[in-house]
Amino acid sequence: METLIETKQKIQLVDGSFTPSEACDVITSLLDEKINFHKLQRLSWCEGNGGANTKYPDDRIQELENEKAIAKNFINSIRSEGKRLRIDGILKISLED
């Protein structure tokens, strides 16, 4: 009997319409979690190895901080228009070759 293994998966993290304040909270929370992941990764790499190369997590943290600022600026720029924001966030997971 052959067993099929699913090699791809999609998770709908966010799907909805939000006020600017709600959208800012959702986006900030998601980005903060990813930033914290990289900070913990960096800390783990440095435990017992003070000279560990942390360029990747350092760079990724900075990229995510920049993206968070861009998102906040965008949301703030439309806040006075009284419009809602649609967020569709899908996490795609697949096996690497």
C-alpha positions in Angstrom: 0.0 0.0 0.0 1.5 3.3 -1.0 1.4 6.3 1.4 1.1 9.7 -0.1 2.8 12.5 1.8 1.5 16.0 1.4 4.5 18.2 0.4 2.7 21.6 0.4 0.5 23.3 2.9 -1.2 26.7 3.1 -2.3 28.3 6.3 -4.7 31.2 6.2 -3.2 33.4 9.0 -5.2 36.5 8.4 -8.2 37.1 6.2 -10.5 40.0 6.9 -11.4 43.6 6.8 -10.0 45.8 9.6 -10.1 49.4 10.8 -6.7 51.1 10.5 -6.1 50.6 14.3 -7.0 46.9 14.1 -4.9 46.5 10.9 -1.9 48.1 12.6 -2.3 45.8 15.6 -2.5 42.7 13.5 0.5 43.6 11.3 2.6 44.8 14.2 1.9 41.6 16.2 2.8 39.4 13.3 6.0 41.2 12.6 7.0 41.4 16.2 6.6 37.7 16.6 8.9 37.1 13.6 11.4 39.7 15.0 11.4 37.9 18.4 12.0 34.6 16.6 15.2 36.0 15.0 16.3 37.6 18.3 16.0 34.2 20.0 17.8 32.5 17.1 20.6 35.0 17.4 20.9 34.5 21.2 20.9 30.7 20.7 23.7 30.9 18.2 25.8 33.1 20.5 25.4 30.9 23.6 28.8 29.4 24.2 30.1 31.1 21.0 30.5 34.8 21.4 32.1 35.0 18.0 29.1 33.4 16.2 28.2 34.9 12.8 24.8 36.6 13.4 24.7 38.5 10.1 21.6 36.7 8.9 19.4 37.3 11.9 20.8 40.8 12.4 19.9 41.7 8.8 16.5 40.0 8.9 15.6 41.8 12.1 16.4 45.1 10.5 14.4 44.2 7.4 11.4 43.4 9.4 11.7 46.5 11.5 11.8 48.5 8.3 8.8 46.7 6.9 6.9 47.4 10.2 7.7 51.2 9.9 6.6 51.2 6.2 3.3 49.4 7.2 2.6 51.9 10.0 3.3 54.9 7.7 1.0 53.5 5.1 -1.8 52.9 7.6 -1.3 56.3 9.2 -1.5 58.0 5.8 -5.0 56.5 5.2 -6.3 56.7 8.7 -8.1 60.0 8.2 -10.0 58.7 5.2 -12.2 56.5 7.3 -11.5 53.5 5.1 -11.1 49.9 6.2 -8.1 47.7 5.2 -8.3 44.2 3.7 -5.6 41.9 4.9 -5.0 38.5 3.2 -2.1 36.7 4.8 -1.4 33.1 3.6 1.6 31.1 5.0 2.8 28.7 2.3 4.8 25.7 3.4 6.6 23.3 1.1 9.5 20.8 1.2 12.9 22.0 0.0 14.6 20.0 -2.7 
